[in-house]
Amino acid sequence: MRKWIRIPLAEGQTTRQAHCDLPEGAYERELGREGFSGPATDMLHRHPPTAWTSWEGPLRPRAFDMAKLAATAGSPWGAAPVLGNAHMRLRFWRCAAAMDHLARNGDGDELIFVHEGAGALFCDYGRMTFRDGDYIVLPRGTAWRIEPSAPLAALLIEATGDAYQLPEKGIVGHHAIFDPHVLDTPKIDQAFRAQQTEQPWRIVIKKRDRLSTVSYPFNPLDALGWHGDLVPVKLNWRDIRPIVSARYHIPPSAHVNFLAERFMVGTFAPRPIESDPGALKVPYFHNDDDIDEIIFLHRGQFFSRDNFGPGMLSLHPSGFPHGPQPKAFAIGAKRARTETDEVAVYIDTRDPVEVAAEAETVEDLSYVDAWKVKG
């Protein structure tokens, strides 16, 4: 598709370029469509668009402490539901012992993000080890189980009725963000062959959100070999090399790792903060009116928020402006930090998500007050 030169309209006081060289005392807000890739207008305000004094009603920024979901489950089907809609289901799973059965998701691809723990994952294709910070993509229909060597805490992100793909990287090339060569796949190694016993095993299958159990007189993970291009893959955030700019704040859409039809999953990894004097040092205030934004902090201090530590998960539904909290905004204005240290998983979904009852039990109801004007 050809991209014609189109000059944006302007009215009143504006900046020469979005997110750069804001006038003293002005606050910028971006009103955008299709996440950060559609039509957008950048508006200057006299006051921070998030400087509210009170908030009433069901629509609000929300935060949940996953560390307080302490119950363990020997199966991913026992993981605590957190957020979801018809196209994406997010669950939080703690598992401390080896699974005594195999799991198979018939509803969609499963993406596991390992927040804590380590161990080995056995599946139809072989065996792979995992550690904290790993993403593991399991194609729909894959039978698998884990043997933790340290207790597991993980996000389970189901692409319901869909499959994960890699994003189109455009002019930056297919090696950008991460080289596909860093993606690890399962191996048919000695440990995998050793578990191919004639002892009884079960596969617990989830289909249409209902469970069925199939029993075998042997371990069905009995592959001798395989070839093809449909296979589980593993990516660790330590192999991600973010796109950065010294002169411009790069939007989240540049940090996408995996795509489904109705949502995307990306990683905010440590990076240098913009050094140009006129560039914003924190995310700009914005209305993301087609997207519900979810962030899970894996480690570090999220550079645009305060009192939001590892294990916290936030939901900023579409419908209101959001952006950096006042303390983080002030730190950015003073150029007090030269680099970020957070590692965070973000999920942008095109369809509104519902909050599960389990998540509501660990909600921080004071989160909305973090932007509140102090009287």
Secondary structure, DSSP 8 states (H G I E B T S, - for coil): -----------SS--SSTTBS--TT-EEEEEESTTTTS-EEEEEESS-TT--S---SS---EEEEGGG-----SSGGGSEEEEE-SSEEEEEEEE-S--SSEEEESSEEEEEEEEEEEEEEEETTEEEEE-TTEEEEE-TT-EEEEEEEEEEEEEEEEEET---B----GGG-TTSBS-GGG-B--B--HHHHHT--SS-EEEEEEETTEEEEEEESS-S-------SS---EEEEGGG-B----SSS---GGGGEEEE-SSEEEEEE---B---STTB-SS--EEEETT-EEEEEEEES--TT-SS--TTEEEEE-SSS-B---HHHHHHHHTT--SB---EEEEEEESS--EE-HHHHTTB-TTGGGGG----
